[in-house]
Amino acid sequence: MPERDEWHQKVSGIIKAELKRRNMTYKQLVDRLVELGVHESERNIANKLSRGGFTAVFFVQCLVAMGVSTVRLDD
């Protein structure tokens, strides 16, 4: 079973990969989150993704804001 840090990297990597697939910046993600009523700064998002430690709610909010409808967990 992966270590805790590996899990953090995995969830952070999912968001980063989806941003890259959509050619979106953190600023664009911030703007889309605001549309959902979620207020985060670019710096906050960068820190959360760097740490990989954030709530499941934030994870899903980001995915919805990016328009992700399915998540693939294997490589």
PDB file of N, CA, C and O in Angstrom:
ATOM      1  N   MET A   1       0.848  -1.179   0.000  1.00  0.00           N
ATOM      2  CA  MET A   1       0.000   0.000   0.000  1.00  0.00           C
ATOM      3  C   MET A   1       0.893   1.240   0.000  1.00  0.00           C
ATOM      4  O   MET A   1       1.893   1.290   0.717  1.00  0.00           O
ATOM      5  N   PRO A   2       0.531   2.239  -0.803  1.00  0.00           N
ATOM      6  CA  PRO A   2       1.350   3.460  -0.861  1.00  0.00           C
ATOM      7  C   PRO A   2       1.390   4.198   0.473  1.00  0.00           C
ATOM      8  O   PRO A   2       0.458   4.124   1.274  1.00  0.00           O
ATOM      9  N   GLU A   3       2.473   4.899   0.686  1.00  0.00           N
ATOM     10  CA  GLU A   3       2.622   5.739   1.868  1.00  0.00           C
ATOM     11  C   GLU A   3       1.730   6.969   1.734  1.00  0.00           C
ATOM     12  O   GLU A   3       1.235   7.282   0.651  1.00  0.00           O
ATOM     13  N   ARG A   4       1.536   7.656   2.851  1.00  0.00           N
ATOM     14  CA  ARG A   4       0.679   8.842   2.874  1.00  0.00           C
ATOM     15  C   ARG A   4       1.118   9.887   1.844  1.00  0.00           C
ATOM     16  O   ARG A   4       0.279  10.451   1.141  1.00  0.00           O
ATOM     17  N   ASP A   5       2.420  10.146   1.752  1.00  0.00           N
ATOM     18  CA  ASP A   5       2.919  11.129   0.784  1.00  0.00           C
ATOM     19  C   ASP A   5       2.594  10.728  -0.651  1.00  0.00           C
ATOM     20  O   ASP A   5       2.327  11.582  -1.497  1.00  0.00           O
ATOM     21  N   GLU A   6       2.619   9.431  -0.919  1.00  0.00           N
ATOM     22  CA  GLU A   6       2.288   8.957  -2.259  1.00  0.00           C
ATOM     23  C   GLU A   6       0.814   9.210  -2.577  1.00  0.00           C
ATOM     24  O   GLU A   6       0.465   9.530  -3.714  1.00  0.00           O
ATOM     25  N   TRP A   7      -0.041   9.066  -1.577  1.00  0.00           N
ATOM     26  CA  TRP A   7      -1.469   9.365  -1.775  1.00  0.00           C
ATOM     27  C   TRP A   7      -1.653  10.854  -2.049  1.00  0.00           C
ATOM     28  O   TRP A   7      -2.423  11.239  -2.928  1.00  0.00           O
ATOM     29  N   HIS A   8      -0.947  11.682  -1.299  1.00  0.00           N
ATOM     30  CA  HIS A   8      -1.030  13.134  -1.508  1.00  0.00           C
ATOM     31  C   HIS A   8      -0.591  13.481  -2.919  1.00  0.00           C
ATOM     32  O   HIS A   8      -1.235  14.291  -3.587  1.00  0.00           O
ATOM     33  N   GLN A   9       0.490  12.885  -3.379  1.00  0.00           N
ATOM     34  CA  GLN A   9       0.991  13.142  -4.731  1.00  0.00           C
ATOM     35  C   GLN A   9      -0.013  12.681  -5.782  1.00  0.00           C
ATOM     36  O   GLN A   9      -0.187  13.323  -6.817  1.00  0.00           O
ATOM     37  N   LYS A  10      -0.669  11.559  -5.500  1.00  0.00           N
ATOM     38  CA  LYS A  10      -1.638  11.011  -6.457  1.00  0.00           C
ATOM     39  C   LYS A  10      -2.818  11.963  -6.648  1.00  0.00           C
ATOM     40  O   LYS A  10      -3.177  12.277  -7.783  1.00  0.00           O
ATOM     41  N   VAL A  11      -3.426  12.429  -5.551  1.00  0.00           N
ATOM     42  CA  VAL A  11      -4.600  13.305  -5.696  1.00  0.00           C
ATOM     43  C   VAL A  11      -4.204  14.658  -6.281  1.00  0.00           C
ATOM     44  O   VAL A  11      -4.932  15.221  -7.099  1.00  0.00           O
ATOM     45  N   SER A  12      -3.080  15.167  -5.873  1.00  0.00           N
ATOM     46  CA  SER A  12      -2.587  16.420  -6.423  1.00  0.00           C
ATOM     47  C   SER A  12      -2.298  16.253  -7.919  1.00  0.00           C
ATOM     48  O   SER A  12      -2.605  17.134  -8.722  1.00  0.00           O
ATOM     49  N   GLY A  13      -1.713  15.128  -8.275  1.00  0.00           N
ATOM     50  CA  GLY A  13      -1.392  14.832  -9.669  1.00  0.00           C
ATOM     51  C   GLY A  13      -2.618  14.746 -10.555  1.00  0.00           C
ATOM     52  O   GLY A  13      -2.571  15.121 -11.726  1.00  0.00           O
ATOM     53  N   ILE A  14      -3.717  14.253 -10.001  1.00  0.00           N
ATOM     54  CA  ILE A  14      -4.964  14.169 -10.776  1.00  0.00           C
ATOM     55  C   ILE A  14      -5.424  15.573 -11.156  1.00  0.00           C
ATOM     56  O   ILE A  14      -5.766  15.828 -12.311  1.00  0.00           O
ATOM     57  N   ILE A  15      -5.432  16.473 -10.191  1.00  0.00           N
ATOM     58  CA  ILE A  15      -5.868  17.846 -10.479  1.00  0.00           C
ATOM     59  C   ILE A  15      -4.907  18.512 -11.457  1.00  0.00           C
ATOM     60  O   ILE A  15      -5.343  19.153 -12.414  1.00  0.00           O
ATOM     61  N   LYS A  16      -3.612  18.369 -11.229  1.00  0.00           N
ATOM     62  CA  LYS A  16      -2.629  18.982 -12.122  1.00  0.00           C
ATOM     63  C   LYS A  16      -2.752  18.438 -13.544  1.00  0.00           C
ATOM     64  O   LYS A  16      -2.643  19.195 -14.509  1.00  0.00           O
ATOM     65  N   ALA A  17      -2.977  17.144 -13.676  1.00  0.00           N
ATOM     66  CA  ALA A  17      -3.113  16.534 -15.003  1.00  0.00           C
ATOM     67  C   ALA A  17      -4.365  17.049 -15.708  1.00  0.00           C
ATOM     68  O   ALA A  17      -4.342  17.306 -16.912  1.00  0.00           O
ATOM     69  N   GLU A  18      -5.450  17.200 -14.963  1.00  0.00           N
ATOM     70  CA  GLU A  18      -6.682  17.716 -15.568  1.00  0.00           C
ATOM     71  C   GLU A  18      -6.509  19.175 -15.990  1.00  0.00           C
ATOM     72  O   GLU A  18      -7.012  19.582 -17.037  1.00  0.00           O
ATOM     73  N   LEU A  19      -5.814  19.948 -15.195  1.00  0.00           N
ATOM     74  CA  LEU A  19      -5.525  21.335 -15.582  1.00  0.00           C
ATOM     75  C   LEU A  19      -4.724  21.354 -16.883  1.00  0.00           C
ATOM     76  O   LEU A  19      -5.016  22.131 -17.792  1.00  0.00           O
ATOM     77  N   LYS A  20      -3.732  20.509 -16.957  1.00  0.00           N
ATOM     78  CA  LYS A  20      -2.868  20.462 -18.140  1.00  0.00           C
ATOM     79  C   LYS A  20      -3.658  20.009 -19.371  1.00  0.00           C
ATOM     80  O   LYS A  20      -3.510  20.578 -20.452  1.00  0.00           O
ATOM     81  N   ARG A  21      -4.503  18.977 -19.200  1.00  0.00           N
ATOM     82  CA  ARG A  21      -5.317  18.493 -20.322  1.00  0.00           C
ATOM     83  C   ARG A  21      -6.190  19.593 -20.904  1.00  0.00           C
ATOM     84  O   ARG A  21      -6.428  19.651 -22.110  1.00  0.00           O
ATOM     85  N   ARG A  22      -6.656  20.455 -20.026  1.00  0.00           N
ATOM     86  CA  ARG A  22      -7.560  21.530 -20.438  1.00  0.00           C
ATOM     87  C   ARG A  22      -6.817  22.841 -20.723  1.00  0.00           C
ATOM     88  O   ARG A  22      -7.426  23.863 -21.039  1.00  0.00           O
ATOM     89  N   ASN A  23      -5.493  22.784 -20.605  1.00  0.00           N
ATOM     90  CA  ASN A  23      -4.664  23.973 -20.830  1.00  0.00           C
ATOM     91  C   ASN A  23      -5.136  25.143 -19.964  1.00  0.00           C
ATOM     92  O   ASN A  23      -5.211  26.282 -20.425  1.00  0.00           O
ATOM     93  N   MET A  24      -5.452  24.840 -18.700  1.00  0.00           N
ATOM     94  CA  MET A  24      -5.951  25.835 -17.757  1.00  0.00           C
ATOM     95  C   MET A  24      -4.858  26.250 -16.781  1.00  0.00           C
ATOM     96  O   MET A  24      -4.002  25.452 -16.402  1.00  0.00           O
ATOM     97  N   THR A  25      -4.908  27.504 -16.388  1.00  0.00           N
ATOM     98  CA  THR A  25      -3.991  28.031 -15.378  1.00  0.00           C
ATOM     99  C   THR A  25      -4.675  27.999 -14.014  1.00  0.00           C
ATOM    100  O   THR A  25      -5.882  27.776 -13.913  1.00  0.00           O
ATOM    101  N   TYR A  26      -3.889  28.223 -12.979  1.00  0.00           N
ATOM    102  CA  TYR A  26      -4.473  28.333 -11.641  1.00  0.00           C
ATOM    103  C   TYR A  26      -5.443  29.511 -11.583  1.00  0.00           C
ATOM    104  O   TYR A  26      -6.472  29.434 -10.912  1.00  0.00           O
ATOM    105  N   LYS A  27      -5.122  30.590 -12.277  1.00  0.00           N
ATOM    106  CA  LYS A  27      -5.995  31.760 -12.304  1.00  0.00           C
ATOM    107  C   LYS A  27      -7.356  31.404 -12.906  1.00  0.00           C
ATOM    108  O   LYS A  27      -8.396  31.812 -12.389  1.00  0.00           O
ATOM    109  N   GLN A  28      -7.342  30.649 -13.990  1.00  0.00           N
ATOM    110  CA  GLN A  28      -8.598  30.228 -14.605  1.00  0.00           C
ATOM    111  C   GLN A  28      -9.378  29.312 -13.673  1.00  0.00           C
ATOM    112  O   GLN A  28     -10.605  29.383 -13.613  1.00  0.00           O
ATOM    113  N   LEU A  29      -8.673  28.454 -12.947  1.00  0.00           N
ATOM    114  CA  LEU A  29      -9.339  27.595 -11.969  1.00  0.00           C
ATOM    115  C   LEU A  29      -9.956  28.439 -10.862  1.00  0.00           C
ATOM    116  O   LEU A  29     -11.083  28.180 -10.440  1.00  0.00           O
ATOM    117  N   VAL A  30      -9.228  29.443 -10.389  1.00  0.00           N
ATOM    118  CA  VAL A  30      -9.755  30.359  -9.364  1.00  0.00           C
ATOM    119  C   VAL A  30     -11.059  30.986  -9.860  1.00  0.00           C
ATOM    120  O   VAL A  30     -12.050  31.020  -9.131  1.00  0.00           O
ATOM    121  N   ASP A  31     -11.058  31.477 -11.091  1.00  0.00           N
ATOM    122  CA  ASP A  31     -12.244  32.120 -11.659  1.00  0.00           C
ATOM    123  C   ASP A  31     -13.422  31.159 -11.743  1.00  0.00           C
ATOM    124  O   ASP A  31     -14.558  31.537 -11.459  1.00  0.00           O
ATOM    125  N   ARG A  32     -13.152  29.927 -12.129  1.00  0.00           N
ATOM    126  CA  ARG A  32     -14.238  28.939 -12.232  1.00  0.00           C
ATOM    127  C   ARG A  32     -14.739  28.517 -10.855  1.00  0.00           C
ATOM    128  O   ARG A  32     -15.928  28.259 -10.672  1.00  0.00           O
ATOM    129  N   LEU A  33     -13.828  28.450  -9.893  1.00  0.00           N
ATOM    130  CA  LEU A  33     -14.259  28.126  -8.528  1.00  0.00           C
ATOM    131  C   LEU A  33     -15.156  29.224  -7.972  1.00  0.00           C
ATOM    132  O   LEU A  33     -16.132  28.937  -7.279  1.00  0.00           O
ATOM    133  N   VAL A  34     -14.833  30.477  -8.271  1.00  0.00           N
ATOM    134  CA  VAL A  34     -15.664  31.599  -7.819  1.00  0.00           C
ATOM    135  C   VAL A  34     -17.087  31.441  -8.348  1.00  0.00           C
ATOM    136  O   VAL A  34     -18.049  31.735  -7.638  1.00  0.00           O
ATOM    137  N   GLU A  35     -17.225  30.981  -9.580  1.00  0.00           N
ATOM    138  CA  GLU A  35     -18.550  30.749 -10.160  1.00  0.00           C
ATOM    139  C   GLU A  35     -19.346  29.719  -9.358  1.00  0.00           C
ATOM    140  O   GLU A  35     -20.577  29.727  -9.369  1.00  0.00           O
ATOM    141  N   LEU A  36     -18.630  28.832  -8.664  1.00  0.00           N
ATOM    142  CA  LEU A  36     -19.279  27.820  -7.812  1.00  0.00           C
ATOM    143  C   LEU A  36     -19.463  28.314  -6.380  1.00  0.00           C
ATOM    144  O   LEU A  36     -20.009  27.605  -5.534  1.00  0.00           O
ATOM    145  N   GLY A  37     -18.999  29.544  -6.115  1.00  0.00           N
ATOM    146  CA  GLY A  37     -19.099  30.096  -4.765  1.00  0.00           C
ATOM    147  C   GLY A  37     -17.941  29.720  -3.864  1.00  0.00           C
ATOM    148  O   GLY A  37     -18.016  29.859  -2.643  1.00  0.00           O
ATOM    149  N   VAL A  38     -16.859  29.237  -4.480  1.00  0.00           N
ATOM    150  CA  VAL A  38     -15.664  28.830  -3.736  1.00  0.00           C
ATOM    151  C   VAL A  38     -14.600  29.899  -3.944  1.00  0.00           C
ATOM    152  O   VAL A  38     -14.230  30.203  -5.078  1.00  0.00           O
ATOM    153  N   HIS A  39     -14.114  30.464  -2.856  1.00  0.00           N
ATOM    154  CA  HIS A  39     -13.134  31.550  -2.948  1.00  0.00           C
ATOM    155  C   HIS A  39     -11.771  31.086  -2.450  1.00  0.00           C
ATOM    156  O   HIS A  39     -11.552  30.897  -1.253  1.00  0.00           O
ATOM    157  N   GLU A  40     -10.870  30.909  -3.400  1.00  0.00           N
ATOM    158  CA  GLU A  40      -9.489  30.508  -3.131  1.00  0.00           C
ATOM    159  C   GLU A  40      -8.588  31.421  -3.954  1.00  0.00           C
ATOM    160  O   GLU A  40      -8.964  31.847  -5.046  1.00  0.00           O
ATOM    161  N   SER A  41      -7.416  31.718  -3.440  1.00  0.00           N
ATOM    162  CA  SER A  41      -6.457  32.491  -4.220  1.00  0.00           C
ATOM    163  C   SER A  41      -5.580  31.536  -5.032  1.00  0.00           C
ATOM    164  O   SER A  41      -5.509  30.341  -4.744  1.00  0.00           O
ATOM    165  N   GLU A  42      -4.918  32.083  -6.047  1.00  0.00           N
ATOM    166  CA  GLU A  42      -3.984  31.269  -6.822  1.00  0.00           C
ATOM    167  C   GLU A  42      -2.922  30.672  -5.904  1.00  0.00           C
ATOM    168  O   GLU A  42      -2.557  29.503  -6.027  1.00  0.00           O
ATOM    169  N   ARG A  43      -2.435  31.499  -4.984  1.00  0.00           N
ATOM    170  CA  ARG A  43      -1.394  31.052  -4.047  1.00  0.00           C
ATOM    171  C   ARG A  43      -1.895  29.899  -3.180  1.00  0.00           C
ATOM    172  O   ARG A  43      -1.177  28.924  -2.956  1.00  0.00           O
ATOM    173  N   ASN A  44      -3.124  30.016  -2.698  1.00  0.00           N
ATOM    174  CA  ASN A  44      -3.717  28.951  -1.881  1.00  0.00           C
ATOM    175  C   ASN A  44      -3.792  27.642  -2.661  1.00  0.00           C
ATOM    176  O   ASN A  44      -3.449  26.575  -2.151  1.00  0.00           O
ATOM    177  N   ILE A  45      -4.242  27.747  -3.895  1.00  0.00           N
ATOM    178  CA  ILE A  45      -4.358  26.544  -4.724  1.00  0.00           C
ATOM    179  C   ILE A  45      -2.981  25.944  -4.980  1.00  0.00           C
ATOM    180  O   ILE A  45      -2.799  24.732  -4.869  1.00  0.00           O
ATOM    181  N   ALA A  46      -2.021  26.782  -5.318  1.00  0.00           N
ATOM    182  CA  ALA A  46      -0.653  26.296  -5.547  1.00  0.00           C
ATOM    183  C   ALA A  46      -0.111  25.589  -4.310  1.00  0.00           C
ATOM    184  O   ALA A  46       0.504  24.528  -4.419  1.00  0.00           O
ATOM    185  N   ASN A  47      -0.334  26.169  -3.143  1.00  0.00           N
ATOM    186  CA  ASN A  47       0.137  25.550  -1.897  1.00  0.00           C
ATOM    187  C   ASN A  47      -0.554  24.222  -1.645  1.00  0.00           C
ATOM    188  O   ASN A  47       0.097  23.240  -1.289  1.00  0.00           O
ATOM    189  N   LYS A  48      -1.865  24.184  -1.825  1.00  0.00           N
ATOM    190  CA  LYS A  48      -2.607  22.941  -1.597  1.00  0.00           C
ATOM    191  C   LYS A  48      -2.127  21.845  -2.537  1.00  0.00           C
ATOM    192  O   LYS A  48      -1.932  20.705  -2.116  1.00  0.00           O
ATOM    193  N   LEU A  49      -1.934  22.185  -3.813  1.00  0.00           N
ATOM    194  CA  LEU A  49      -1.493  21.176  -4.770  1.00  0.00           C
ATOM    195  C   LEU A  49      -0.050  20.764  -4.523  1.00  0.00           C
ATOM    196  O   LEU A  49       0.319  19.616  -4.772  1.00  0.00           O
ATOM    197  N   SER A  50       0.753  21.671  -4.045  1.00  0.00           N
ATOM    198  CA  SER A  50       2.138  21.348  -3.712  1.00  0.00           C
ATOM    199  C   SER A  50       2.196  20.362  -2.543  1.00  0.00           C
ATOM    200  O   SER A  50       2.947  19.387  -2.576  1.00  0.00           O
ATOM    201  N   ARG A  51       1.402  20.626  -1.523  1.00  0.00           N
ATOM    202  CA  ARG A  51       1.341  19.743  -0.353  1.00  0.00           C
ATOM    203  C   ARG A  51       0.612  18.451  -0.671  1.00  0.00           C
ATOM    204  O   ARG A  51       0.978  17.377  -0.193  1.00  0.00           O
ATOM    205  N   GLY A  52      -0.426  18.575  -1.489  1.00  0.00           N
ATOM    206  CA  GLY A  52      -1.259  17.409  -1.788  1.00  0.00           C
ATOM    207  C   GLY A  52      -2.261  17.129  -0.692  1.00  0.00           C
ATOM    208  O   GLY A  52      -3.016  16.159  -0.767  1.00  0.00           O
ATOM    209  N   GLY A  53      -2.275  17.972   0.327  1.00  0.00           N
ATOM    210  CA  GLY A  53      -3.192  17.757   1.447  1.00  0.00           C
ATOM    211  C   GLY A  53      -4.353  18.723   1.388  1.00  0.00           C
ATOM    212  O   GLY A  53      -4.198  19.910   1.676  1.00  0.00           O
ATOM    213  N   PHE A  54      -5.518  18.217   1.014  1.00  0.00           N
ATOM    214  CA  PHE A  54      -6.722  19.033   0.977  1.00  0.00           C
ATOM    215  C   PHE A  54      -7.917  18.108   1.120  1.00  0.00           C
ATOM    216  O   PHE A  54      -7.791  16.886   1.030  1.00  0.00           O
ATOM    217  N   THR A  55      -9.070  18.706   1.341  1.00  0.00           N
ATOM    218  CA  THR A  55     -10.261  17.895   1.587  1.00  0.00           C
ATOM    219  C   THR A  55     -10.791  17.287   0.293  1.00  0.00           C
ATOM    220  O   THR A  55     -10.480  17.738  -0.809  1.00  0.00           O
ATOM    221  N   ALA A  56     -11.595  16.257   0.468  1.00  0.00           N
ATOM    222  CA  ALA A  56     -12.272  15.645  -0.673  1.00  0.00           C
ATOM    223  C   ALA A  56     -13.222  16.653  -1.309  1.00  0.00           C
ATOM    224  O   ALA A  56     -13.426  16.637  -2.523  1.00  0.00           O
ATOM    225  N   VAL A  57     -13.795  17.516  -0.502  1.00  0.00           N
ATOM    226  CA  VAL A  57     -14.703  18.542  -1.014  1.00  0.00           C
ATOM    227  C   VAL A  57     -13.947  19.464  -1.981  1.00  0.00           C
ATOM    228  O   VAL A  57     -14.442  19.749  -3.071  1.00  0.00           O
ATOM    229  N   PHE A  58     -12.770  19.925  -1.595  1.00  0.00           N
ATOM    230  CA  PHE A  58     -11.968  20.780  -2.463  1.00  0.00           C
ATOM    231  C   PHE A  58     -11.599  20.042  -3.748  1.00  0.00           C
ATOM    232  O   PHE A  58     -11.641  20.621  -4.833  1.00  0.00           O
ATOM    233  N   PHE A  59     -11.242  18.782  -3.629  1.00  0.00           N
ATOM    234  CA  PHE A  59     -10.892  17.956  -4.781  1.00  0.00           C
ATOM    235  C   PHE A  59     -12.047  17.928  -5.782  1.00  0.00           C
ATOM    236  O   PHE A  59     -11.849  18.162  -6.974  1.00  0.00           O
ATOM    237  N   VAL A  60     -13.242  17.642  -5.293  1.00  0.00           N
ATOM    238  CA  VAL A  60     -14.412  17.559  -6.168  1.00  0.00           C
ATOM    239  C   VAL A  60     -14.777  18.939  -6.720  1.00  0.00           C
ATOM    240  O   VAL A  60     -15.162  19.056  -7.883  1.00  0.00           O
ATOM    241  N   GLN A  61     -14.660  19.974  -5.902  1.00  0.00           N
ATOM    242  CA  GLN A  61     -14.939  21.327  -6.386  1.00  0.00           C
ATOM    243  C   GLN A  61     -14.034  21.670  -7.563  1.00  0.00           C
ATOM    244  O   GLN A  61     -14.492  22.228  -8.560  1.00  0.00           O
ATOM    245  N   CYS A  62     -12.766  21.342  -7.449  1.00  0.00           N
ATOM    246  CA  CYS A  62     -11.829  21.607  -8.548  1.00  0.00           C
ATOM    247  C   CYS A  62     -12.214  20.835  -9.798  1.00  0.00           C
ATOM    248  O   CYS A  62     -12.206  21.385 -10.899  1.00  0.00           O
ATOM    249  N   LEU A  63     -12.546  19.576  -9.635  1.00  0.00           N
ATOM    250  CA  LEU A  63     -12.914  18.757 -10.786  1.00  0.00           C
ATOM    251  C   LEU A  63     -14.163  19.296 -11.469  1.00  0.00           C
ATOM    252  O   LEU A  63     -14.219  19.380 -12.696  1.00  0.00           O
ATOM    253  N   VAL A  64     -15.165  19.662 -10.672  1.00  0.00           N
ATOM    254  CA  VAL A  64     -16.394  20.228 -11.240  1.00  0.00           C
ATOM    255  C   VAL A  64     -16.097  21.551 -11.938  1.00  0.00           C
ATOM    256  O   VAL A  64     -16.597  21.801 -13.035  1.00  0.00           O
ATOM    257  N   ALA A  65     -15.291  22.394 -11.311  1.00  0.00           N
ATOM    258  CA  ALA A  65     -14.943  23.687 -11.897  1.00  0.00           C
ATOM    259  C   ALA A  65     -14.228  23.517 -13.239  1.00  0.00           C
ATOM    260  O   ALA A  65     -14.377  24.349 -14.134  1.00  0.00           O
ATOM    261  N   MET A  66     -13.464  22.453 -13.374  1.00  0.00           N
ATOM    262  CA  MET A  66     -12.740  22.199 -14.624  1.00  0.00           C
ATOM    263  C   MET A  66     -13.601  21.487 -15.661  1.00  0.00           C
ATOM    264  O   MET A  66     -13.204  21.364 -16.820  1.00  0.00           O
ATOM    265  N   GLY A  67     -14.768  21.021 -15.253  1.00  0.00           N
ATOM    266  CA  GLY A  67     -15.645  20.308 -16.182  1.00  0.00           C
ATOM    267  C   GLY A  67     -15.318  18.837 -16.313  1.00  0.00           C
ATOM    268  O   GLY A  67     -15.661  18.209 -17.315  1.00  0.00           O
ATOM    269  N   VAL A  68     -14.660  18.282 -15.313  1.00  0.00           N
ATOM    270  CA  VAL A  68     -14.303  16.864 -15.337  1.00  0.00           C
ATOM    271  C   VAL A  68     -15.535  16.041 -14.958  1.00  0.00           C
ATOM    272  O   VAL A  68     -16.174  16.301 -13.939  1.00  0.00           O
ATOM    273  N   SER A  69     -15.860  15.054 -15.783  1.00  0.00           N
ATOM    274  CA  SER A  69     -17.018  14.217 -15.483  1.00  0.00           C
ATOM    275  C   SER A  69     -16.623  12.817 -15.031  1.00  0.00           C
ATOM    276  O   SER A  69     -17.404  12.134 -14.370  1.00  0.00           O
ATOM    277  N   THR A  70     -15.418  12.390 -15.382  1.00  0.00           N
ATOM    278  CA  THR A  70     -14.927  11.094 -14.924  1.00  0.00           C
ATOM    279  C   THR A  70     -13.467  11.238 -14.503  1.00  0.00           C
ATOM    280  O   THR A  70     -12.731  12.077 -15.021  1.00  0.00           O
ATOM    281  N   VAL A  71     -13.073  10.402 -13.555  1.00  0.00           N
ATOM    282  CA  VAL A  71     -11.698  10.411 -13.076  1.00  0.00           C
ATOM    283  C   VAL A  71     -11.138   9.007 -13.242  1.00  0.00           C
ATOM    284  O   VAL A  71     -11.733   8.025 -12.797  1.00  0.00           O
ATOM    285  N   ARG A  72     -10.000   8.932 -13.882  1.00  0.00           N
ATOM    286  CA  ARG A  72      -9.317   7.660 -14.068  1.00  0.00           C
ATOM    287  C   ARG A  72      -8.234   7.545 -13.008  1.00  0.00           C
ATOM    288  O   ARG A  72      -7.359   8.405 -12.911  1.00  0.00           O
ATOM    289  N   LEU A  73      -8.292   6.483 -12.213  1.00  0.00           N
ATOM    290  CA  LEU A  73      -7.357   6.342 -11.105  1.00  0.00           C
ATOM    291  C   LEU A  73      -6.118   5.511 -11.457  1.00  0.00           C
ATOM    292  O   LEU A  73      -5.124   5.549 -10.732  1.00  0.00           O
ATOM    293  N   ASP A  74      -6.170   4.777 -12.544  1.00  0.00           N
ATOM    294  CA  ASP A  74      -4.976   4.028 -12.938  1.00  0.00           C
ATOM    295  C   ASP A  74      -4.240   4.796 -14.029  1.00  0.00           C
ATOM    296  O   ASP A  74      -4.793   5.708 -14.643  1.00  0.00           O
ATOM    297  N   ASP A  75      -3.009   4.424 -14.256  1.00  0.00           N
ATOM    298  CA  ASP A  75      -2.189   5.158 -15.236  1.00  0.00           C
ATOM    299  C   ASP A  75      -2.489   4.754 -16.652  1.00  0.00           C
ATOM    300  O   ASP A  75      -1.883   5.280 -17.586  1.00  0.00           O
TER     301      ASP A  75
END
